[in-house]
Amino acid sequence: MKIVVLVKQVPDSGAERNLRPDDNTVDRSSANNVINEMDEYAIEEALRLQEAHGGEVTILTMGPERASESIRKALSMGPDGAVHVLDNALSGTDALGTSRVLAAALQRINPDVVLCGAESTDAGGQVLPHMLAERLGIAALTGARKLTVEGSQLTIERQTEEGYEVVTAATPAVVSVWDTINEPRYPSFKGIMAAKKKPVETLSLADLGVSAEQVGWTGALTGVASHSKRPPRSAGQKVADSGEGGVQLVEFLTNEKFV
């Protein structure tokens, strides 16, 4: 089984994140950049599939030169190699352009299963898995909390607010996962050392047959028009209970439409 895991480098969600004032994009240069949290669960699931069914696991990343740090971190968990799509023309690419580039890379690799996080912490769009499946003409099994494989048949439990749905499809397919699917392993010292020697193929837009006009600022169909800092939290309303506290509390909850 050939498995590809999509990995995105994002600013650490535990630290303050900002947008750049000049182009309204995420400021990555001043942030502590890490692997997107959901993608770590996708890596773990890929490794479990490999352990159960054999095959190889490849990391696929689109990003600037510094994204190689996250590639090596991902490889230290156990995957066999990686592909890094690296091109200066990619700066400013939106989700639609990203799906075009990643789809071209996936067509080159031709995997049985594409695994990815259900969303990224820097955008939270949850649209990329669907876009990729559409471009590749394959099934999209999204929002998985459980994945099982029997031959060429994939079955997921899709997490919903009410419980879960059971969805099946044949390979090849795109599967996105939530953090309820497993517990990612920690890289061992042996894994960290081995990651330094694992192959990482670097591809440009030309290698993928994608025009620079279809990506970046020129090809983007969406963008952030303006942004501002979140306003500071205001002081809460205090209720002094002099016998009418319960009534005031109910009135407040009613006005806020909690009851």
N, C-alpha and C positions, 0 to 999 in steps of 0.2 A: 504494500500500500504506500503510495506517495502522498505525503501530507505537507501542505504549506501553511505556515502560521503567519498572519499579518501582524507586524509589530510596529507601533508608533512611539516615537520619543516625544514626551510631553513635559511641561513644567510640573514640578512636584505639587500635587494638590494640597499637601500639608503646609505649604508656604504661600505667601501672598503672590497672586498672579495679576499681571497687568497687560493692557493693550498698548501698543506703540502709538505715540501721538502723531507720527507722520503718515502712517498708512492704516491704522486701526486694526492691525493684526496682533496676534499674541506675541508678547515680548519674550523670546526664548534666550536671548543673549545674556540677560542678567539673572536668569532663573536657574535653579538646580534641576536639570532635566533628567527624567527617569523613564523607564518603560511604562507605558500606559497600564494602569492597574489591571483592567479587564483582560489585557493581552497576556498577562502572566498566567491567568487561568486557562486561556486558550493554549499556551505552550504546554502547560501541565497535561491538559487533555490530549494533546497530540502525542506526548511522550507515553501516556497510558495506552493509547491506541497502538503505538509502535510496539510496546512491550507485549501487548495481547495478540497482535496480528502481523508483526514484522513490518519491514519497509524502511523508509527514510523520512526524516523530518527536516524541512528547510524553512528558515526564517526569511521573510520578505519585508523589506523596509524601504520606504520612499522618504528621503529627507536629506538635509545638508551633511557635510562632512562629520560634524559632531555626533550625528546619529549612530556612527560606528561604535560609540561607547555602549549604547543600548544593545546593539547587535551582539557585541562580545558578552554582555551580561546575559542576554538570552541564550547564547550558545553555551555558556557555562552551566546552564540547567540541564543540557543534554542533547539538543538538536545536532544534526550532522553537518550542516553548513548553512550559508546564508546568501541572499542576493540583495544588493543595495542599489536602488535606483537613485543616482546622484547626477544632478544637472542644475546649473545656475538658473536656467530658464523656468524651473519649477517654483521659484519664489512667488507667492501670491496665488497659488493654485487653490481652487475651491473643491468641494466634495465631488462635483461632477467631473472636473479635470483629473482629480486623484483617482477616481474609479476608472477613467480611461487609461491612465498610465499603469495602474496595478493590473487591470484586465489584460493589457498587452504583455506584461511580465508573466502573468499566470498562463497565458496561452503558450508562452515560450517554455514554461516548466511543465505544463500539462499534468497537474496533480489530480488525484482521486478525490481528495477532501481539502477544502480551504477552511481553516479555522481562524476566528478572530474574536476580539472582545465585542460585546453587544454595543458598546459606545466608548468614546474617548473622553477623558476628563477635561480636555481643553475645548471641546466643541459640543459633545453630547448630542450629536445629530441623529444617531442610530439609523442612518440612511445608507451608508457605504455597503454593507452586506447585500442589500437589495439591489443597489446599482450594479455591483459586480456580477451578481447572478444574472441580471438582465443582459448585461453586455456579453457575458459568456454563454448565455442560453442554457443555463443549468438551474437546478432547484436551489431555493434559499430556505434553510431551516434555521430560523432566527429565534433568539431569546431562550436558548436551551439551558435547562437546569440539570439535564441528564442526557447522555448520548450513548447509544448502543449500536453495534455493528454486527450484522450477520451476512457474510458474503459481501455482496454489492449493495445491500440494503441498509440504509441509515434510519434510525428511529430516535426522535428526541421527545423529551417532555418540555414543552414550551411554557415557561413561567408566565402566569397571568395574575391579575389582582385577586381573582376568585379561586385560583388553584393552578391547574396546568392543563394543557392540551397535548394530545399525542399526535405527532406529525411524522410521516415517513416519506422517504424519497430514495431513489437509486443514485449511486455515484455516477459521475462527479457531482458534487454539491458544495455550497457555501454554508457553513455552520457558524453562527455567532453564539457566544456563551455569556452567562451571567456569573457572578462570583459565588453562586450557590452550587456550582457544578462540582467543585473539588477544592482541595487545599494545595496551592503550589509548593513544590519542593524548594528547599534552599540549595543554592549552588555549593558543592563541596570544594575543598581545596584542589582536589584532583580535577574536578570539572572546570575550575577557573583556569588552571594551567593548561588543560587540554584545549580550552576555547581559543587560546592564542594561536594554535596551529590549525584550526579548522578553516576550510576554504570559504572565502567571501568573494563572490563575483560582483563586480561593479558594472552597472549598465547605465548608459546615457539614453536620452530620448531618441537619438539617432539609431541606437542599437535596437530600440523597441519599435521603430517606425512611426513614432509619434511626432507631429510637428510642434515646434515651440509656440506657434500661434494658437494651438488648441489648449494650452495650459498657461499657467502663470497669470499675470495681471491681464494680459490680452485676451486669454480664453475664458476668464472667470465670468460666470453669469450671476454670481451672488457675491455680496461683500457687506462689510459693516460701514454704514454711512457716517455714524458718529457714536461716541460713547462718553460716559461720565462715571465718576466714582460713585459707589453706593453711598447714599446719605447716611450719616451716623444715626445710630439707633436712638430714638427719642425716649424720654422717661415714661414709664408706664403709668397708668391711672391707678391711684391709690384709693381704696375704700376704707374709711374710718367707721368701724362698726359701733354705732350708738343705738342699736336696736333695729336699724333698717338695712344692715349690711347685706343680708340675704336677698332682699328685694333689689338693691342696687346691683348685686352680682348678676341676678337673673336678667335685669334690664340690659346690662352691658353685653351679656352673652346673646341676648335676643337681637340687639342692635348690630352685633357683629355676625349674626346669622349662624351662630353655633348651636342654637336651640330653636 
